[in-house]
Every structure is written in structure tokens, then in C-alpha cells.
Amino acid sequence: MTASRSNASRDSLVQGVIIAGVILAASVAIKLISPGYLSPELAQRLFGVLIGAMVVFYANSVPKALAPYLESRCDPAAGQAIRRFTGWTLALGGLAYLAASVVAPAASATMIAAGFLGLALLLVIARIAWSLRKGSHA
């Protein structure tokens, strides 16, 4: 492993820990203020908005992270298409999660939001598997 790849792995780990910390801190903050200041429904919707926004924000970095893994397995054009599809699909999945958290009926908002994000993730996995299996190897 080269030094730059080691630094990138360490940076990714630090970024992951920061993201997890933000999600946990937001969860705790919403839980602490929800009985007195927020209704349970509003707290659930607020947390859904937070998660959806974070998915949209970090969907931009996924294509950049995929580049090293795809460069040895795909030709450059196929790798670019996979990265573009991944970024857009995850960003739209995050937007759908956010929107469902806001407008869907409260009893089923979490299930609908998770369904949208899960569908986006399944589409990304299928697209990558299909492209790599199709024979777009370099």
C-alpha cells in the first residue's frame, strides 16, 4: 500500500467517524428536545430531513471514491458512466428520502423514505454488477 492510499484510507475513516458522530449527536439532540419542544412526529420528520440531506451531500463524494476501484476493471468511459450514474442515483435517493420524510403520512414516512433510499442503493449495486459482468474490462 502506498503512502497516498494509506492517507486516503485514514482520511476516509476519519470522515466516516465524523459523519457517525454528527448523526448520533443530532439523534440525541432531537430526542432530548422532542418531549418538551417538538412533537414526536416533528422530531421524526426532522431526523428524516437530516439523514436525507446528508445522503445528498455525501452522494457527491461516492463517484470520486469509486474511481480507484473501477480504473483497473473498466475502460475509462464505462467507469465514468458508472460513477455518474452512482452519484446521481444516490443524490436522487437522498432527495426522495428527504421529501418522503416531509410529506408522507407520519405513520409510514420512515418506511417510504427507507424504501426510496434502498431502491436507489439497489439500482447502484445492479448497475455496477451489470457493467462489470457485461465485459467492459480493459
Buried (B, 14 or more C-beta within 10 A) or exposed (E): EEEEEEEBEEEEEEEEEEEEEEBEEBBEBBEEEBEEEBEEEEBBBBBBBBBBBBBBEBBEEBBEEBEEEBEEBBEEEBBBBBBEBBBBBBBBBBBBBBBBBBEBEEEEBBEBBBBBBEEBBEBBEEBBEEBBEEEBEE
